[in-house]
Amino acid sequence: MKTLADGLARRQDNFLLLRFLAASLVIYGHSHAIAALNTQDVFVRAGVAFSGTIAVDMFFAVSGFLVTGSLVRRRNVISFITARALRLFPAYVACLALCAFVLGPLLTTLPVGEYFQHPDTLAYVSANLGLQNMRWDLPGVFAGNPYPNTINGSIWTLPAEASMYLWLAVLGLAGIFRLRWLATAVLVALSIYGCLHWMDVPMLVHNPDYARFAALFVLGSFCYLQRDWIPVGHLGMFAIALLAYLTHGTGFFAYALGLAEAYFCFWFAYCIPWYGFNRFGDYSYGIYLWGFPCQQLVTMWLGHPQPWQITIFALPLALAIAIVSWHLLEQPALRLKDWQIWNKLGLSRTKPAVAASNTDAL
């Protein structure tokens, strides 16, 4: 059975497709909440978990794996932080601004002048930019929808993602990642402390869901550090899926599910022998950012649609925006990571001796 290191060495994987499917799964799950018909998605009916939760768990596991690899390959933390900011903020800022200053005045029930003078309009952008005290509503926007007054409920996970970047940066500044055994020991110790005292973890908003996302991120980071000996294959996927099935209904199920979610990500990335999706861009972030506003728009247009109607109309709309976002904003911003000024300042992108994954669009 090949290892994660073998998969990385091939420079061929399906992380792009996996993230695309996960972002689409978030839209599918949110459609049930937005329709407000007391319906449940197929994963909830099966007794597993909310489909959106499963998707975000996979996002964090993959992010922990790939972003830790990015930190290890870079020469210093400043380069790492720059790369993280270039990946996180351009599309996010554009989404906040377009929702507040374009969609908002077109959709609000308030007079346009009153909308722009309302303190909540600017506060929506300023508060969310700080990734603290997140806000979901704009004055008079989607007030008549079955799930009212929320323009974008998906962005609530971004503070947890940013917190993980900060934690990695701090550990990088401390030189923890120079020694694999030391980094592993620190991650294990932090995981144990986080499980016992998650309310006291610095740089992590005190939310039990954020604690779970952090655990999945750390698991992904651990898998990167121990990539040389962690096997990935069909037999391993079957064994971990069986473990999750056998522990269903017990107190261990949540942990088994997390392991199964993370392992599924690596199995899908390295054991599915089709890489055709890699010819396209990384549209997952744009789909994630724009899925909820598109779903609310579709709901407003259709009146009281069924969840499947919201999904089939909102997903192509979000994908179209994501394609534009990737090619006109996200990809050009990512190219700045290789800007010559970073080399002149000693902040070159990667160590020349270490090959990067072909999906390091992070």
C-alpha positions, 0 to 999 in steps of 0.5 A: 500500500502506498503512503501519503508521501508516495502520493505527494511525490507523484504530483498528481492528485484529486484535491481540486475535484474533492474541494469542488464536490465539498463546496457543492455539498455545502450548497446541497445541505444549506438548501434544506435550511434555506427552504425552511420546510423541515426537510433533512438531507440524505446524510442526516436521514442516514444518521451520519451528520449534516452534509454541510458539516461533513463538507467543512470537516473535509475542507479543514482536514485537507487545509491542515495537510496542504497548508502545513506542507506549504509552511514546511516548504517555505523559507520563513513565516512572513512568506507563509503569512503573505501566501495565506492572506493572498489566498483568503482575502481577495475573493472574500473582500470582493464577496463582502463588498459586492454583497453590501454595495451591489446586491444590497441596494438592489434587493433591500426593501429600504429606500436606497439612500436609507440603506446606505446610511444605515449603520449595519450596511458598513458594519457588515463589511467592517466586522466581517473583514476583521473575522471577529463578531461576524455578521450575517445580515444586511438591512432589508435584504432577503427579509421576506425569504423563508430563511430571512435576513441572512445574506451569507451564512457560509462565512462563519467558518472563516475565523476558524480557518484564519485561526489555524493559519495564525497557529501555524505561523506562531509555531513556525516562528518558534521553529517547531517545524524544523524538527518533525518529531518536535512538531508532531509532539507539539501538535499532539499536546495541543490536541489533547489540551484542546480536547480538555480545555477548548474554551481556553485555547488562544486565537480560537473563537470559543465555539464547539464547532470551531474546536472540531474544525481545529481538530480536523485541521490538526489531524491533516497537519499531523498526516503531512508530518507523518506522511512517510508512514501513513498508508493510503489505499482501498483497504485502509478506506474500507477499514476506517469506514467499517470502524465508523459504521460499527461505532455508530450510536456510541460515544466514539462515533464522532471521532471515528467519523472524523478519522473517516472523513480525513482518510476519505480525503486522502483516498479520494485524492491519491487513489482515484485514477482520474485527474481530468478535473485538474485542467480547470481552476480551483473554483471551490472557494468561490462556490463556497463564498457565493453559494449562500447568496445565490441560494437566497436569490433563487429562493426569492425568485422562486417564492417557496422552492423545494430544496432540490430546486434551490440546489439545481439553480443555485449551484450553476449560478455560484459556479459561474461566479466562482469561475470569474472570481478564480480567473480574474481575481484569485489566480492573479492574486496567487501569482503575487506569491512569486513576485520578484520583490519577495526574492529580493527581500529573502522571502522566496516561495519554496525551498528549491530542493523540495517539490510542491504538490501540484495542488498547492493553490493555497 
